[in-house]
């Protein structure tokens, strides 16, 4: 357990940040799962809508400092590629 005032504050901050990061990490997984599920189902419109929501959220996470810019770009690129394969098939 923390013995100094600053260490106690750090412990409190860690708890808050862990909860916040868990929320964003879970949300990010759910957004990508929605895109992949729509692609697997072959539903182009749903895939495009899910991709649009995921793209917006991932880039907002960059602004919040949760994700690095290149990580978000990589994830968006991979999602875009999967959606474009579906649109090419139709």
MMTF fields as JSON, N, C-alpha, C and O atoms, coordinates in Angstrom:
{
  "mmtfVersion": "1.0.0",
  "mmtfProducer": "UNKNOWN",
  "numBonds": 359,
  "numAtoms": 360,
  "numGroups": 90,
  "numChains": 1,
  "numModels": 1,
  "chainsPerModel": [1],
  "groupsPerChain": [90],
  "chainIdList": ["A"],
  "bondAtomList": [4, 2, 8, 6, 12, 10, 16, 14, 20, 18, 24, 22, 28, 26, 32, 30, 36, 34, 40, 38, 44, 42, 48, 46, 52, 50, 56, 54, 60, 58, 64, 62, 68, 66, 72, 70, 76, 74, 80, 78, 84, 82, 88, 86, 92, 90, 96, 94, 100, 98, 104, 102, 108, 106, 112, 110, 116, 114, 120, 118, 124, 122, 128, 126, 132, 130, 136, 134, 140, 138, 144, 142, 148, 146, 152, 150, 156, 154, 160, 158, 164, 162, 168, 166, 172, 170, 176, 174, 180, 178, 184, 182, 188, 186, 192, 190, 196, 194, 200, 198, 204, 202, 208, 206, 212, 210, 216, 214, 220, 218, 224, 222, 228, 226, 232, 230, 236, 234, 240, 238, 244, 242, 248, 246, 252, 250, 256, 254, 260, 258, 264, 262, 268, 266, 272, 270, 276, 274, 280, 278, 284, 282, 288, 286, 292, 290, 296, 294, 300, 298, 304, 302, 308, 306, 312, 310, 316, 314, 320, 318, 324, 322, 328, 326, 332, 330, 336, 334, 340, 338, 344, 342, 348, 346, 352, 350, 356, 354],
  "bondOrderList": [1, 1, 1, 1, 1, 1, 1, 1, 1, 1, 1, 1, 1, 1, 1, 1, 1, 1, 1, 1, 1, 1, 1, 1, 1, 1, 1, 1, 1, 1, 1, 1, 1, 1, 1, 1, 1, 1, 1, 1, 1, 1, 1, 1, 1, 1, 1, 1, 1, 1, 1, 1, 1, 1, 1, 1, 1, 1, 1, 1, 1, 1, 1, 1, 1, 1, 1, 1, 1, 1, 1, 1, 1, 1, 1, 1, 1, 1, 1, 1, 1, 1, 1, 1, 1, 1, 1, 1, 1],
  "groupList": [{"groupName": "UNK", "atomNameList": ["N", "CA", "C", "O"], "elementList": ["N", "C", "C", "O"], "formalChargeList": [0, 0, 0, 0], "bondAtomList": [1, 0, 2, 1, 3, 2], "bondOrderList": [1, 1, 2], "singleLetterCode": "X", "chemCompType": "L-PEPTIDE LINKING"}],
  "groupTypeList": [0, 0, 0, 0, 0, 0, 0, 0, 0, 0, 0, 0, 0, 0, 0, 0, 0, 0, 0, 0, 0, 0, 0, 0, 0, 0, 0, 0, 0, 0, 0, 0, 0, 0, 0, 0, 0, 0, 0, 0, 0, 0, 0, 0, 0, 0, 0, 0, 0, 0, 0, 0, 0, 0, 0, 0, 0, 0, 0, 0, 0, 0, 0, 0, 0, 0, 0, 0, 0, 0, 0, 0, 0, 0, 0, 0, 0, 0, 0, 0, 0, 0, 0, 0, 0, 0, 0, 0, 0, 0],
  "groupIdList": [1, 2, 3, 4, 5, 6, 7, 8, 9, 10, 11, 12, 13, 14, 15, 16, 17, 18, 19, 20, 21, 22, 23, 24, 25, 26, 27, 28, 29, 30, 31, 32, 33, 34, 35, 36, 37, 38, 39, 40, 41, 42, 43, 44, 45, 46, 47, 48, 49, 50, 51, 52, 53, 54, 55, 56, 57, 58, 59, 60, 61, 62, 63, 64, 65, 66, 67, 68, 69, 70, 71, 72, 73, 74, 75, 76, 77, 78, 79, 80, 81, 82, 83, 84, 85, 86, 87, 88, 89, 90],
  "secStructList": [7, 7, 7, 1, 2, 2, 2, 2, 2, 2, 2, 2, 2, 2, 2, 2, 2, 2, 2, 2, 2, 2, 2, 2, 2, 2, 2, 2, 2, 2, 2, 2, 2, 2, 2, 2, 2, 2, 2, 2, 2, 6, 7, 2, 2, 2, 2, 2, 2, 2, 2, 2, 2, 2, 2, 2, 2, 2, 2, 2, 2, 2, 2, 2, 6, 1, 1, 7, 2, 2, 2, 2, 2, 2, 2, 2, 2, 2, 2, 2, 2, 2, 2, 2, 2, 2, 2, 2, 2, 7],
  "xCoordList": [0.841, 0.0, 0.884, 2.002, 0.371, 1.126, 1.315, 0.395, 2.518, 2.829, 2.895, 2.74, 3.12, 3.231, 1.957, 1.21, 1.737, 0.544, 0.534, -0.505, 1.688, 1.774, 1.549, 0.957, 2.019, 1.827, 0.358, -0.14, -0.334, -1.756, -2.536, -3.464, -2.144, -2.804, -2.563, -3.479, -1.341, -1.018, -1.853, -2.301, -2.058, -2.865, -4.309, -4.93, -4.841, -6.203, -6.29, -7.235, -5.295, -5.293, -5.211, -5.845, -4.445, -4.3, -5.624, -5.943, -6.398, -7.702, -8.622, -9.298, -8.639, -9.507, -9.074, -9.913, -7.787, -7.286, -7.521, -7.826, -7.378, -7.605, -9.047, -9.307, -9.984, -11.397, -11.678, -12.395, -11.116, -11.324, -10.752, -11.398, -9.539, -8.908, -9.675, -9.785, -10.199, -10.985, -12.231, -12.606, -12.868, -14.048, -13.713, -14.403, -12.653, -12.286, -11.827, -12.146, -11.087, -10.591, -11.762, -11.782, -12.731, -13.907, -14.731, -15.199, -14.909, -15.689, -15.02, -15.688, -13.701, -12.961, -13.145, -13.345, -13.077, -13.278, -14.689, -14.868, -15.689, -17.071, -17.32, -18.067, -16.696, -16.857, -16.264, -16.865, -15.08, -14.455, -15.218, -15.331, -15.736, -16.529, -17.781, -18.186, -18.394, -19.603, -19.301, -20.091, -18.164, -17.777, -17.529, -18.029, -16.764, -16.446, -17.704, -17.825, -18.63, -19.869, -20.709, -21.29, -20.772, -21.545, -20.908, -21.609, -19.583, -18.882, -19.118, -19.356, -19.05, -19.259, -20.692, -20.924, -21.641, -23.028, -23.285, -24.306, -22.367, -22.525, -23.42, -23.88, -23.675, -24.542, -23.694, -23.059, -23.691, -22.839, -23.226, -22.361, -24.517, -24.965, -24.634, -24.165, -24.875, -24.563, -23.059, -22.607, -22.29, -20.836, -20.327, -19.441, -20.891, -20.466, -20.844, -20.065, -22.026, -22.446, -21.581, -21.184, -21.296, -20.456, -19.034, -18.397, -18.544, -17.202, -17.143, -16.167, -18.184, -18.23, -18.157, -17.436, -18.912, -18.908, -17.55, -17.044, -16.963, -15.664, -14.581, -13.729, -14.611, -13.623, -13.663, -12.629, -14.868, -15.034, -14.535, -13.835, -14.896, -14.509, -13.004, -12.391, -12.409, -10.969, -10.173, -9.185, -10.596, -9.877, -10.113, -9.249, -11.276, -11.491, -10.644, -10.247, -10.36, -9.503, -8.068, -7.335, -7.667, -6.343, -6.301, -5.328, -7.369, -7.421, -7.442, -6.92, -8.044, -8.1, -6.791, -6.564, -5.925, -4.649, -4.697, -3.742, -5.789, -5.896, -5.138, -4.503, -5.208, -4.524, -3.491, -3.643, -2.445, -1.49, -2.042, -2.85, -1.589, -2.113, -1.943, -2.874, -0.775, -0.522, -1.308, -1.69, -1.55, -2.355, -3.782, -4.364, -4.338, -5.694, -5.732, -6.67, -4.722, -4.68, -4.6, -5.246, -3.818, -3.684, -5.008, -5.413, -5.682, -6.957, -8.015, -8.763, -8.076, -9.047, -8.75, -9.67, -7.479, -7.097, -7.536, -8.058, -7.335, -7.726, -9.244, -9.752, -9.963, -11.424, -11.911, -12.82, -11.303, -11.668, -11.436, -12.243, -10.335, -10.005, -11.048, -11.451, -11.487, -12.489, -13.832, -14.536, -14.197, -15.464, -15.386, -16.363, -14.207, -14.073, -14.114, -14.566, -13.648, -13.754, -15.213, -15.59, -16.022, -17.458, -18.113, -18.952, -17.734, -18.339, -17.875, -18.616, -16.654, -16.163, -16.906, -17.107, -17.309, -18.028, -19.435, -19.991, -20.016, -21.387, -21.303, -22.33],
  "yCoordList": [-1.181, 0.0, 1.24, 1.222, 2.305, 3.545, 4.21, 4.265, 4.707, 5.351, 6.867, 7.555, 7.396, 8.845, 9.38, 8.659, 10.661, 11.297, 11.224, 10.966, 11.452, 11.42, 10.002, 9.824, 9.007, 7.622, 7.212, 6.434, 7.735, 7.455, 8.059, 7.447, 9.278, 9.931, 9.146, 8.954, 8.698, 7.894, 6.614, 6.197, 6.006, 4.787, 5.083, 4.3, 6.214, 6.61, 6.88, 6.457, 7.589, 7.911, 6.654, 6.571, 5.694, 4.445, 3.716, 3.159, 3.712, 3.053, 3.725, 3.052, 5.044, 5.788, 5.538, 5.279, 5.614, 5.423, 4.005, 3.793, 3.034, 1.643, 1.436, 0.769, 2.003, 1.89, 2.568, 2.023, 3.748, 4.494, 3.723, 3.606, 3.195, 2.44, 1.164, 0.774, 0.517, -0.699, -0.386, -1.149, 0.742, 1.158, 1.351, 0.821, 2.112, 2.388, 1.125, 0.935, 0.272, -0.958, -1.872, -2.454, -1.992, -2.82, -2.234, -2.965, -0.932, -0.265, -0.449, -0.684, -0.34, -0.506, -1.928, -2.113, -2.915, -4.309, -4.507, -5.171, -3.941, -4.105, -3.438, -3.963, -2.279, -1.597, -2.41, -2.522, -2.979, -3.774, -5.082, -5.555, -5.661, -6.883, -6.633, -7.488, -5.466, -5.137, -5.067, -5.536, -4.486, -4.405, -5.805, -6.154, -6.604, -7.954, -8.822, -9.63, -8.654, -9.44, -9.066, -9.936, -7.769, -7.321, -7.815, -8.19, -7.813, -8.307, -9.81, -10.3, -10.529, -11.974, -12.312, -13.315, -11.467, -11.69, -11.283, -11.652, -10.526, -10.089, -8.874, -8.584, -8.165, -6.983, -5.732, -5.226, -5.246, -4.115, -2.836, -2.124, -2.55, -1.302, -1.287, -0.277, -2.393, -2.48, -2.389, -1.77, -3.006, -2.956, -1.525, -1.081, -0.817, 0.572, 1.459, 2.321, 1.253, 2.046, 1.74, 2.647, 0.462, 0.071, 0.603, 1.033, 0.571, 1.093, 2.588, 3.097, 3.28, 4.739, 5.079, 5.992, 4.336, 4.563, 4.207, 4.92, 3.11, 2.686, 3.688, 4.018, 4.166, 5.13, 6.402, 6.906, 6.906, 8.124, 7.931, 8.787, 6.814, 6.56, 6.363, 6.903, 5.597, 5.345, 6.64, 6.833, 7.521, 8.781, 9.703, 10.511, 9.587, 10.397, 9.877, 10.652, 8.566, 8.004, 8.501, 8.587, 8.826, 9.423, 10.79, 11.136, 11.565, 12.905, 12.849, 13.743, 11.801, 11.652, 11.129, 11.198, 10.603, 10.085, 8.622, 8.092, 7.962, 6.54, 5.686, 4.696, 6.073, 5.341, 6.243, 7.465, 5.632, 6.396, 6.513, 5.696, 7.541, 7.848, 6.687, 6.35, 6.083, 5.0, 3.739, 2.983, 3.512, 2.358, 2.507, 1.556, 3.694, 3.941, 3.826, 3.256, 4.363, 4.304, 2.854, 2.482, 2.045, 0.634, -0.1, -0.873, 0.147, -0.525, -0.095, -0.928, 1.198, 1.715, 1.161, 0.817, 1.075, 0.547, -0.897, -1.275, -1.697, -3.109, -3.264, -4.113, -2.433, -2.485, -2.048, -2.653, -1.003, -0.498, -1.547, -1.709, -2.247, -3.295, -4.402, -4.893, -4.799, -5.866, -5.408, -6.193, -4.139, -3.621, -3.489, -3.745, -3.085, -2.904, -4.234, -4.287, -5.313, -6.624, -7.029, -7.693, -6.63, -6.929, -6.111, -6.626, -4.831, -3.993, -4.404, -4.244, -4.935, -5.405, -6.667, -6.901, -7.471, -8.704, -8.426, -9.191, -7.312, -6.97, -6.181, -5.776],
  "zCoordList": [0.0, 0.0, 0.0, 0.513, -0.576, -0.699, 0.668, 1.484, 0.891, 2.161, 2.06, 3.069, 0.877, 0.687, 0.054, -0.608, 0.279, -0.257, -1.783, -2.391, -2.395, -3.859, -4.396, -5.46, -3.663, -4.086, -3.966, -4.78, -2.951, -2.805, -3.961, -4.488, -4.353, -5.484, -6.764, -7.563, -6.955, -8.139, -8.178, -9.246, -7.042, -6.976, -7.378, -8.097, -6.913, -7.293, -8.789, -9.453, -9.311, -10.743, -11.596, -12.648, -11.152, -11.897, -12.002, -13.053, -10.928, -10.94, -11.957, -12.735, -11.942, -12.866, -14.309, -15.172, -14.572, -15.937, -16.432, -17.605, -15.536, -15.925, -16.356, -17.357, -15.609, -15.976, -17.308, -18.147, -17.502, -18.746, -19.926, -20.968, -19.765, -20.844, -21.152, -22.315, -20.136, -20.341, -21.165, -22.055, -20.862, -21.619, -23.088, -23.959, -23.371, -24.757, -25.482, -26.656, -24.8, -25.422, -25.795, -26.879, -24.89, -25.152, -26.287, -27.16, -26.281, -27.329, -28.686, -29.693, -28.702, -29.942, -30.493, -31.693, -29.617, -30.039, -30.585, -31.606, -29.918, -30.355, -31.703, -32.529, -31.926, -33.205, -34.344, -35.413, -34.115, -35.165, -35.38, -36.51, -34.308, -34.445, -35.273, -36.061, -35.099, -35.853, -37.347, -38.166, -37.699, -39.114, -39.657, -40.726, -38.933, -39.395, -39.506, -40.426, -38.575, -38.614, -39.829, -40.479, -40.137, -41.301, -42.595, -43.535, -42.639, -43.821, -43.972, -45.077, -42.869, -42.914, -43.35, -44.025, -42.958, -43.346, -44.786, -45.365, -45.364, -46.748, -46.9, -48.004, -45.824, -45.835, -46.062, -45.136, -47.284, -47.655, -46.915, -46.405, -46.858, -46.224, -44.73, -44.206, -44.055, -42.628, -42.4, -41.437, -43.29, -43.166, -43.333, -42.603, -44.29, -44.51, -43.331, -42.925, -42.786, -41.619, -40.399, -39.667, -40.189, -39.057, -39.243, -38.281, -40.474, -40.752, -40.495, -39.944, -40.896, -40.694, -39.201, -38.798, -38.39, -36.939, -36.341, -35.474, -36.802, -36.28, -36.651, -35.826, -37.874, -38.35, -37.503, -37.066, -37.281, -36.489, -35.057, -34.517, -34.454, -33.067, -32.928, -32.008, -33.833, -33.749, -33.874, -33.165, -34.768, -34.906, -33.715, -33.373, -33.085, -31.884, -30.73, -29.86, -30.709, -29.668, -29.818, -28.832, -31.034, -31.248, -30.581, -29.911, -30.772, -30.173, -28.653, -27.986, -28.107, -26.653, -26.077, -24.87, -26.953, -26.497, -26.132, -25.563, -26.448, -26.129, -27.139, -26.775, -28.399, -29.471, -30.122, -30.148, -30.643, -31.448, -32.86, -33.301, -33.553, -34.874, -35.851, -36.583, -35.865, -36.807, -36.463, -37.356, -35.186, -34.781, -35.294, -35.816, -35.144, -35.63, -37.152, -37.71, -37.819, -39.277, -39.748, -40.727, -39.061, -39.43, -39.26, -40.129, -38.134, -37.883, -38.897, -39.409, -39.184, -40.15, -41.536, -42.278, -41.884, -43.192, -43.35, -44.399, -42.336, -42.401, -42.483, -43.217, -41.72, -41.789, -43.168, -43.736, -43.693, -45.016, -46.088, -47.004, -45.965, -46.933, -46.911, -47.965, -45.729, -45.636, -46.196, -46.833, -45.964, -46.5, -48.015, -48.72, -48.516, -49.976, -50.715, -51.859, -50.081, -50.725, -50.866, -51.832, -49.91, -49.979, -51.083, -51.821, -51.203, -52.236, -53.628, -54.598, -53.737, -55.025, -55.455, -56.647, -54.484, -54.794, -55.283, -56.071, -54.804, -55.221, -56.464, -57.009]
}
